[in-house]
Each structure stands twice: as structure tokens, then as C-alpha cells.
Amino acid sequence: MTASILGLAPSESGSPSQAKGGFELKVNTMWYWATTSLIALETFLGGVVDLTRGRTGVVSGLFVTQVVTSLGYPVYILAIIGIFKIPGAVTIVVPGFLRLKEWAYAGIVFELLGAVASHAARGNWRDSIAPLSLLSVAIASWALRPASRTLGPLFPAAGHKRNRSSSAASI
């Protein structure tokens, strides 16, 4: 009963391969939304905290200004990063805007890689665990996207030639 409510029951044709494929699709979709929700929430709240110069733990922890200055960055970098985090987080959640989604994911990955590298350069290896974990969540979200949220296959088939005019029109 519960499986049929969730749409996980075998199809009417009763084919196990169709049922398995449908179940795998549902599992992939659930993992996609779990990872996307987590990274979007972290990115959105991180942008708000950066702009308000709040605490790293929202209610406790160091102020973000202390963290960025200890890493050797000027405080104004928080405004630059914070301004881009908020629309980036919204972009990866809303439907459409496929090219913008790619840019948003790239920005999130660059920001998290930068955090890992900055902590590592200062010898703060333990502080790089959180951004490294979030980086893996962001990559999982990107990799698990349904076809409707991608620009197309990453590596088209060998015989398939990409039409230049259609790719230019999609920009």
C-alpha cells in the first residue's frame, strides 16, 4: 500500500525491469532533492550570514569576519561572495534556467574549493572538513540532476554531432 502511494509499486504491465527502473528513478530523484535542498539551504543561509557578517554557526561560533581575516582575506570579500550565493542557491532549486544552473553549481564548487584550499594553506586541516563535505554534497546534487535540469548529455555519442545553431540558440 505505502509503495503504491509513493509510486514505487510495479507497473501495471507487471514487468520487473520496468518496476525496477521506476524505483531507481524515484530513488535518484529523492537523492537529488535531498542533496540539492541541503546545498541550496547551506548556500542561501551562508550568503545571508556573509552579508550580515554573522556567526559561522548562525547562533554560535566565530564571526565570519574573524574567519576570513584569519585566512588573509579582506572583510569586503564577504559582500562579494554573499551577494552571489543567494541567487545561486535559488537558481539550483527553481525549474528552468539550465545554463544559469551550470554557472550556479560552478560558483558553489569554486567557493567551496576555495574554502578548502584557504584552510589547507593556513594549516587548518580540521577546518577544511566542513567545506569538503559540502563540496561532495554539491557534486552529488549536480551529478544526480534529472534530464529536465541538464543541458544535455555530458559526452554525446560518437556519431552524434552537435548542431552549432541549436547550441547558440539555447544560450
KERO-623777 format. One line per field, with one value per residue: residue in three letters; x, y, z of N, C-alpha, C, O in turn. Coordinates in Angstrom, 2 decimals, decimal comma, m for minus. Last residue first. Layout:
type: (ala:...)
n_px: (X:...)
n_py: (Y:...)
n_pz: (Z:...)
ca_px: (X:...)
ca_py: (Y:...)
ca_pz: (Z:...)
c_px: (X:...)
c_py: (Y:...)
c_pz: (Z:...)
o_px: (X:...)
o_py: (Y:...)
o_pz: (Z:...)
end
This chain:
type: (ile:ser:ala:ala:ser:ser:ser:arg:asn:arg:lys:his:gly:ala:ala:pro:phe:leu:pro:gly:leu:thr:arg:ser:ala:pro:arg:leu:ala:trp:ser:ala:ile:ala:val:ser:leu:leu:ser:leu:pro:ala:ile:ser:asp:arg:trp:asn:gly:arg:ala:ala:his:ser:ala:val:ala:gly:leu:leu:glu:phe:val:ile:gly:ala:tyr:ala:trp:glu:lys:leu:arg:leu:phe:gly:pro:val:val:ile:thr:val:ala:gly:pro:ile:lys:phe:ile:gly:ile:ile:ala:leu:ile:tyr:val:pro:tyr:gly:leu:ser:thr:val:val:gln:thr:val:phe:leu:gly:ser:val:val:gly:thr:arg:gly:arg:thr:leu:asp:val:val:gly:gly:leu:phe:thr:glu:leu:ala:ile:leu:ser:thr:thr:ala:trp:tyr:trp:met:thr:asn:val:lys:leu:glu:phe:gly:gly:lys:ala:gln:ser:pro:ser:gly:ser:glu:ser:pro:ala:leu:gly:leu:ile:ser:ala:thr:met)
n_px: (21,58:20,32:21,39:23,77:22,84:21,75:24,01:25,59:24,70:26,97:26,68:27,04:28,77:29,41:27,14:28,29:28,79:26,59:23,46:22,00:21,70:19,25:16,78:15,67:17,17:18,02:21,21:23,35:25,49:24,74:24,67:27,37:28,56:27,48:28,56:31,27:31,24:30,64:33,10:34,77:33,82:34,46:37,30:38,90:39,52:41,60:43,70:45,02:47,13:46,62:45,96:43,54:41,87:42,00:40,98:38,33:37,47:37,70:35,75:33,53:33,62:33,46:30,88:29,31:29,90:28,84:26,13:25,71:26,22:24,13:21,95:22,17:21,35:18,64:16,15:13,91:12,84:14,98:17,46:19,56:18,72:19,05:21,84:22,44:21,38:23,26:25,94:26,45:26,62:28,71:31,00:30,96:30,90:33,32:35,30:35,65:37,72:40,38:42,06:43,45:42,19:41,36:39,37:37,44:36,87:35,95:33,66:32,01:32,65:32,56:29,67:26,10:24,13:25,66:28,30:29,54:27,57:27,42:27,35:25,39:26,55:27,04:24,43:23,40:25,06:24,35:21,72:22,31:23,95:22,28:20,15:21,50:22,38:19,85:18,53:20,28:20,10:17,32:16,94:18,57:17,34:14,87:15,76:16,79:14,39:12,92:14,55:14,31:11,59:11,63:13,28:11,65:9,47:10,68:11,53:9,13:6,01:3,41:1,93:1,65:4,72:5,12:5,38:6,06:4,43:3,64:1,45:2,68:3,98:1,82:0,83)
n_py: (29,54:28,13:28,92:27,56:25,01:25,22:25,78:23,47:20,36:17,81:14,61:11,33:9,23:9,10:10,81:13,41:13,79:14,89:15,57:18,66:20,45:19,45:18,96:16,78:14,66:15,41:15,31:14,12:15,88:17,99:16,61:15,82:18,32:19,09:17,11:17,70:20,23:19,58:18,39:20,60:22,35:20,59:20,27:22,40:22,45:20,63:22,09:24,71:25,68:27,54:25,92:24,82:27,05:27,45:25,06:25,18:27,56:26,88:24,91:26,57:28,24:26,39:25,29:27,57:28,12:25,80:26,10:28,44:27,56:25,73:27,47:28,90:26,92:26,55:27,75:25,39:25,64:26,33:25,52:26,96:29,62:29,95:29,91:32,18:34,30:33,90:34,15:36,75:38,14:36,80:37,59:40,38:40,46:39,19:40,87:42,81:41,90:40,20:37,20:35,56:33,98:35,78:37,04:35,00:34,70:37,19:37,40:35,48:34,80:31,45:30,25:30,49:30,82:30,33:29,59:31,96:34,94:37,64:39,52:39,71:38,37:35,82:35,04:34,87:32,86:30,72:30,34:29,44:27,21:25,57:25,22:23,94:21,60:20,44:20,24:18,51:16,15:15,63:15,56:13,31:11,30:11,22:10,52:7,97:6,73:6,90:5,33:2,87:2,40:2,18:m0,10:m2,01:m2,02:m2,88:m5,40:m6,74:m5,88:m5,21:m3,30:m1,51:m1,60:m2,01:1,00:3,53:5,65:5,96:4,25:1,79:1,55:1,35:m1,19)
n_pz: (m25,76:m27,67:m30,05:m30,07:m30,45:m32,98:m34,53:m34,22:m33,21:m32,63:m33,87:m32,92:m32,87:m30,11:m27,90:m25,64:m22,48:m21,17:m22,72:m21,49:m19,51:m17,03:m16,00:m17,16:m16,15:m12,71:m11,10:m9,87:m10,10:m8,38:m5,92:m5,75:m5,50:m3,02:m1,36:m1,58:m0,40:2,21:2,85:2,57:4,55:6,84:6,71:7,19:9,84:9,96:8,77:8,61:7,17:5,30:3,19:4,10:3,95:1,15:0,10:1,09:m0,13:m2,83:m2,95:m2,48:m4,76:m6,85:m6,35:m6,73:m9,44:m10,65:m10,04:m11,56:m14,16:m14,41:m14,14:m16,50:m18,28:m17,37:m16,53:m14,85:m11,38:m8,52:m7,42:m8,38:m7,83:m5,09:m4,94:m6,46:m4,98:m2,70:m3,59:m4,39:m1,97:m0,65:m2,09:m1,54:1,24:1,86:1,04:2,95:4,60:2,84:4,02:5,77:7,53:9,37:7,89:7,84:10,64:11,44:9,87:10,93:14,36:15,67:17,53:17,13:15,31:12,85:12,91:12,22:12,64:10,25:8,22:6,44:4,29:5,41:6,04:3,42:2,39:4,05:3,25:0,60:1,07:2,60:0,76:m1,33:m0,11:0,61:m1,83:m3,18:m1,68:m1,97:m4,72:m5,36:m3,89:m5,29:m7,85:m7,32:m6,55:m8,94:m10,59:m9,35:m9,86:m12,63:m12,90:m11,64:m13,38:m15,71:m14,86:m14,22:m15,45:m15,06:m16,19:m14,16:m12,20:m8,66:m6,62:m6,06:m5,42:m2,87:m2,95:m3,26:m0,80:0,93:0,00)
ca_px: (22,29:19,98:20,05:23,82:23,51:20,84:22,94:26,07:24,32:26,17:27,35:26,18:28,16:30,45:27,58:27,38:29,60:27,91:24,48:22,10:21,80:20,58:17,56:14,99:17,43:17,21:20,14:22,06:25,54:24,94:23,47:26,31:28,87:27,22:27,10:30,79:31,64:29,64:31,86:34,99:33,65:33,08:36,39:38,57:38,51:40,29:43,13:43,80:47,39:46,91:47,14:44,72:42,13:42,41:42,36:39,20:37,48:38,49:37,15:33,87:33,63:34,64:32,07:29,29:30,21:30,27:26,87:25,49:27,06:25,52:22,17:22,42:22,71:19,62:17,43:14,38:12,91:13,85:16,21:19,65:18,80:17,70:21,05:22,93:20,72:21,79:25,44:26,30:25,68:27,33:30,58:31,03:29,80:32,05:35,07:34,69:36,34:39,74:41,21:44,20:42,66:42,39:40,61:38,06:37,34:37,14:34,74:32,62:32,02:33,25:30,87:27,32:23,87:24,43:27,32:29,67:28,44:27,02:28,57:25,11:26,12:28,14:25,41:22,80:25,04:25,73:21,98:21,44:24,45:23,57:19,92:20,82:23,38:20,90:17,94:20,05:21,39:17,95:16,30:18,80:18,72:14,90:15,08:17,68:15,49:12,42:14,31:15,62:12,06:10,83:13,68:12,95:9,27:10,05:12,53:10,07:7,39:3,98:2,34:0,51:3,80:5,35:4,84:7,14:4,70:4,87:1,23:1,86:4,78:2,68:0,00)
ca_py: (30,48:27,80:29,39:29,02:25,30:24,93:26,76:24,76:21,39:18,87:15,89:12,50:9,56:9,38:9,61:12,86:13,27:15,44:14,61:17,53:20,99:19,47:20,02:18,06:15,14:14,75:16,10:13,43:14,61:18,23:17,28:14,80:17,50:19,89:17,21:16,40:20,09:20,30:17,61:19,43:22,70:21,04:19,11:22,13:23,41:20,25:20,91:24,42:24,55:28,04:26,78:23,96:26,43:28,51:25,45:24,05:27,45:27,98:24,54:25,53:28,82:27,25:24,44:26,88:29,08:26,11:24,96:28,44:28,60:25,28:26,41:29,60:27,45:25,47:28,44:26,20:24,98:26,65:24,92:25,50:29,12:29,96:28,90:30,86:33,91:33,87:32,89:35,72:38,60:36,71:36,19:39,87:41,07:38,62:39,66:43,09:41,69:41,41:37,90:36,54:33,32:34,81:37,78:35,45:33,58:36,63:38,36:35,21:35,65:32,67:30,13:30,38:31,32:31,12:28,60:30,81:33,88:36,91:39,30:40,32:39,76:36,62:35,22:35,79:34,18:31,21:30,84:30,59:28,32:26,00:25,83:25,22:22,55:20,69:21,02:19,86:16,85:15,70:16,63:14,61:11,69:11,53:11,79:9,02:6,82:7,55:6,72:3,52:2,53:3,22:1,18:m1,69:m1,66:m1,57:m4,43:m6,41:m6,18:m6,21:m4,39:m2,36:m1,02:m2,42:m0,33:2,58:5,41:6,64:5,67:2,30:1,60:2,52:0,00)
ca_pz: (m24,87:m26,29:m29,74:m29,95:m29,20:m31,87:m34,47:m33,72:m34,16:m32,04:m33,99:m32,77:m34,15:m31,10:m28,60:m26,65:m23,57:m20,95:m22,29:m22,40:m20,86:m17,61:m15,37:m17,39:m17,52:m13,74:m11,73:m9,79:m10,82:m9,80:m6,42:m5,83:m6,67:m4,22:m1,49:m2,05:m1,80:1,42:2,91:1,74:3,14:6,53:6,63:5,78:9,37:10,53:8,08:9,38:8,06:6,64:3,07:3,96:5,25:2,08:m0,20:1,42:1,33:m2,29:m3,20:m1,51:m3,40:m6,72:m6,29:m5,43:m8,39:m10,76:m9,50:m10,12:m13,58:m14,56:m13,15:m15,24:m18,36:m17,37:m16,42:m15,97:m12,70:m9,40:m6,96:m8,49:m9,21:m5,66:m4,22:m6,86:m6,25:m2,57:m3,02:m5,42:m3,00:m0,15:m2,09:m2,92:0,48:2,32:0,23:1,87:5,04:3,37:3,06:4,99:6,31:9,80:8,17:6,58:9,83:12,08:9,67:9,62:13,34:15,31:16,70:17,93:16,66:12,88:13,33:11,32:13,16:11,45:9,00:7,75:4,12:4,87:7,12:4,40:1,78:4,05:4,61:0,85:0,26:3,14:2,08:m1,56:m0,60:1,61:m0,74:m3,68:m1,79:m0,64:m3,94:m5,98:m3,56:m3,85:m7,64:m7,82:m5,59:m7,73:m10,93:m9,39:m8,48:m12,00:m13,47:m11,08:m11,97:m15,67:m15,30:m13,16:m15,84:m14,19:m17,08:m14,48:m13,17:m10,04:m6,90:m6,15:m6,83:m3,25:m2,70:m4,35:m2,02:1,00:0,00)
c_px: (21,39:20,66:19,69:22,45:23,61:21,52:21,99:24,93:24,70:25,93:26,42:27,01:27,33:29,86:28,52:27,99:28,67:28,86:25,85:23,18:21,85:20,54:19,00:15,77:16,80:17,49:19,35:20,91:24,19:24,86:23,58:25,03:27,82:27,48:26,75:29,27:31,15:29,96:30,76:33,76:33,89:32,95:34,97:37,60:38,13:39,18:41,78:43,08:46,20:47,20:47,57:46,01:43,38:42,73:42,86:40,66:38,40:38,58:38,09:35,30:34,05:34,74:33,33:30,54:30,26:30,69:28,37:26,24:26,92:26,48:23,61:22,65:23,09:21,06:18,62:15,77:13,39:13,98:15,06:18,37:18,83:17,70:19,64:22,14:21,21:21,10:23,91:25,76:25,44:26,30:29,11:30,51:29,78:30,87:33,75:34,45:35,35:38,27:40,67:43,38:43,40:42,96:41,72:39,34:38,06:37,73:36,04:33,75:32,74:32,41:31,49:28,50:25,10:24,16:25,94:28,67:28,45:28,04:28,27:26,31:25,86:27,75:26,58:23,78:24,47:25,82:23,41:21,73:23,63:24,09:21,22:20,58:22,75:21,89:19,01:19,47:21,20:19,26:16,88:18,21:19,04:16,30:15,09:17,06:16,46:13,54:13,83:15,47:13,40:11,26:12,93:13,44:10,60:9,87:11,95:11,11:8,35:5,41:2,99:0,90:2,68:4,31:5,13:6,66:5,80:5,20:2,45:1,57:3,97:3,50:0,88)
c_py: (31,57:28,74:29,13:29,56:26,80:25,21:26,50:25,77:22,75:19,96:16,97:13,77:10,83:9,83:10,00:11,65:12,64:15,04:15,28:16,60:19,90:20,08:20,07:19,24:16,50:15,38:15,27:14,18:13,90:16,93:17,51:15,41:16,41:19,08:18,00:16,40:18,76:20,25:18,27:18,53:21,52:21,46:19,53:20,96:23,19:21,19:20,52:23,23:24,17:26,92:27,34:24,79:25,56:27,94:26,51:24,45:26,31:27,93:25,62:25,04:27,78:27,81:25,28:26,02:28,46:27,09:25,23:27,29:28,63:26,29:25,92:28,60:28,15:25,97:27,47:26,77:25,96:25,91:25,15:24,80:27,60:29,32:28,81:29,75:32,56:33,56:32,81:34,40:37,52:37,11:36,06:38,43:40,52:39,18:39,00:41,88:41,91:41,13:39,19:37,31:34,29:34,05:36,84:36,24:34,09:35,51:37,85:36,18:35,40:33,50:31,48:30,25:31,23:31,67:29,21:29,72:32,69:35,87:38,65:40,22:40,46:38,09:36,06:36,08:35,22:32,60:31,37:31,19:29,58:27,21:26,36:25,95:23,91:21,74:21,39:20,76:18,29:16,48:16,74:15,72:13,05:11,98:12,19:10,40:7,92:7,73:7,49:5,00:3,24:3,47:2,34:m0,34:m1,26:m1,11:m3,02:m5,37:m5,78:m6,57:m5,51:m3,52:m2,01:m1,81:m0,71:1,17:4,40:6,45:6,47:3,78:2,15:2,66:1,26)
c_pz: (m24,55:m25,30:m28,29:m29,57:m29,00:m30,54:m33,32:m33,58:m33,57:m33,08:m33,46:m32,89:m34,12:m32,43:m29,74:m27,34:m24,60:m22,08:m22,19:m21,93:m21,91:m19,01:m15,87:m16,81:m17,79:m15,11:m12,72:m10,47:m10,87:m10,60:m7,92:m6,38:m6,85:m5,49:m2,75:m2,22:m2,36:m0,07:2,09:1,71:2,19:5,07:6,23:5,63:7,91:10,07:8,64:8,74:8,93:7,64:4,42:3,90:5,19:3,46:0,79:1,23:1,77:m0,78:m2,66:m1,70:m2,37:m5,30:m6,12:m5,28:m7,02:m9,68:m9,55:m9,46:m12,05:m13,93:m13,20:m14,11:m17,06:m17,42:m16,40:m15,73:m13,78:m10,72:m7,93:m8,06:m9,28:m7,05:m4,79:m6,22:m6,77:m3,90:m3,04:m4,88:m4,04:m1,18:m1,69:m2,98:m0,94:1,54:0,62:0,97:3,90:3,69:3,68:3,98:5,39:8,60:8,65:6,84:8,59:11,23:10,29:9,32:12,02:14,35:16,43:16,99:17,55:14,28:13,49:11,66:12,21:11,86:10,34:8,69:5,45:4,78:6,64:5,53:2,73:3,45:4,74:2,24:0,52:2,38:2,67:m0,24:m0,88:1,11:0,29:m2,59:m2,25:m0,71:m2,55:m5,12:m4,15:m3,42:m6,17:m7,59:m6,02:m6,70:m9,70:m9,71:m8,43:m10,57:m12,86:m11,60:m11,35:m14,23:m15,30:m13,59:m14,73:m14,52:m16,28:m15,38:m13,48:m10,96:m8,34:m6,46:m7,05:m4,72:m3,14:m4,18:m3,18:m0,26:0,00)
o_px: (21,77:20,33:18,84:22,35:23,53:20,85:21,48:24,89:24,17:26,86:25,24:27,93:26,96:30,40:28,44:29,21:28,30:29,63:26,21:23,77:21,76:19,47:19,87:15,44:17,34:18,00:19,93:19,77:23,92:24,23:22,63:24,36:27,42:26,70:25,82:28,75:30,68:29,05:30,04:33,41:33,28:32,04:34,36:37,14:37,14:38,03:40,89:41,97:46,35:47,49:48,75:47,02:44,18:43,73:44,01:41,49:39,17:39,63:39,14:36,00:34,85:35,83:34,19:31,17:31,15:31,74:29,09:26,91:27,90:27,42:24,25:23,46:24,21:21,90:19,49:16,48:13,28:15,08:14,24:18,20:18,19:16,79:19,09:21,80:20,46:20,30:23,35:25,18:24,31:25,24:28,36:29,67:28,72:29,94:33,13:33,49:34,30:37,66:40,53:43,95:43,92:44,07:42,89:40,29:39,17:38,95:37,12:34,69:33,94:31,57:31,00:28,33:25,13:23,99:25,11:28,23:27,49:29,21:28,78:26,30:26,09:28,54:27,07:23,95:24,99:26,58:23,65:21,95:24,19:24,61:21,26:20,80:23,40:22,21:19,05:19,88:21,89:19,49:16,93:18,89:19,71:16,43:15,29:17,76:16,90:13,62:14,28:16,19:13,62:11,29:13,52:13,94:10,66:10,09:12,64:11,53:8,38:5,97:3,12:0,28:2,74:3,18:5,34:7,47:6,43:6,17:2,31:1,45:4,49:3,69:0,69)
o_py: (32,48:28,72:29,82:30,55:27,27:25,61:27,44:26,54:23,13:20,41:17,01:13,99:11,35:10,73:11,11:11,48:11,48:15,86:16,11:16,80:20,19:20,21:20,65:20,39:17,29:16,50:14,50:13,74:13,15:16,89:17,26:14,80:16,11:19,16:17,63:15,75:18,70:20,22:17,60:17,97:21,46:20,98:18,90:20,69:23,74:20,77:20,12:23,38:23,41:27,18:27,58:24,41:25,55:28,31:26,46:24,21:26,47:28,21:25,31:24,78:28,08:27,86:24,92:26,00:28,77:26,91:24,92:27,48:28,83:25,91:25,72:28,86:28,00:25,48:27,55:26,33:27,18:25,60:24,26:23,60:27,01:28,57:27,72:28,76:31,87:32,62:31,76:33,62:37,39:36,51:35,31:38,11:40,23:38,45:38,32:41,88:41,27:40,24:39,28:38,00:33,88:33,53:37,08:36,13:33,64:35,39:38,06:35,84:35,13:32,96:32,52:30,15:31,83:32,88:28,65:29,00:32,45:35,92:39,04:40,75:41,66:38,97:36,92:37,23:36,33:33,44:32,35:32,39:30,67:28,15:27,48:27,16:24,93:22,68:22,52:21,91:19,19:17,37:17,83:16,70:13,87:12,94:13,36:11,33:8,71:8,78:8,61:5,83:4,12:4,61:3,39:0,47:m0,28:0,06:m2,06:m4,55:m4,62:m7,48:m6,64:m4,58:m3,18:m1,53:0,17:0,24:4,40:7,04:7,54:4,50:2,89:3,77:2,14)
o_pz: (m23,81:m24,11:m27,73:m28,85:m27,86:m29,58:m32,72:m32,61:m32,52:m33,74:m33,80:m32,10:m35,17:m33,06:m30,27:m27,37:m24,47:m22,57:m23,01:m20,86:m23,10:m19,61:m15,22:m17,08:m18,57:m15,19:m13,49:m10,40:m11,81:m11,65:m8,66:m7,22:m7,98:m6,45:m3,48:m3,13:m3,50:m0,90:1,35:0,67:1,13:4,39:5,37:4,52:7,45:9,92:7,88:8,24:9,88:8,81:4,65:4,48:6,13:4,07:1,22:2,11:2,72:m0,20:m2,10:m0,72:m1,48:m4,72:m5,31:m4,23:m6,22:m9,06:m8,60:m8,44:m11,34:m13,24:m12,16:m13,21:m16,58:m16,67:m15,53:m14,82:m13,63:m11,16:m8,15:m8,32:m10,15:m7,39:m4,94:m6,87:m7,46:m3,95:m3,36:m5,63:m4,53:m1,26:m2,31:m3,82:m1,48:1,21:m0,19:0,19:3,87:3,11:4,90:3,14:4,35:8,67:8,37:6,06:8,30:11,11:9,74:8,60:12,01:13,62:16,88:15,77:18,63:14,43:14,21:10,76:11,48:11,48:11,39:9,80:5,57:5,14:7,37:5,93:2,83:3,94:5,44:2,37:0,66:2,99:3,18:m0,15:m0,68:1,85:0,76:m2,45:m1,76:0,10:m1,99:m4,82:m3,51:m2,65:m5,84:m7,20:m5,19:m6,06:m9,45:m9,15:m7,59:m10,12:m12,59:m10,83:m10,60:m13,92:m14,94:m12,77:m14,32:m13,91:m16,77:m15,34:m13,11:m10,56:m9,17:m6,55:m8,11:m5,22:m3,73:m5,17:m4,00:m0,75:m0,84)
end
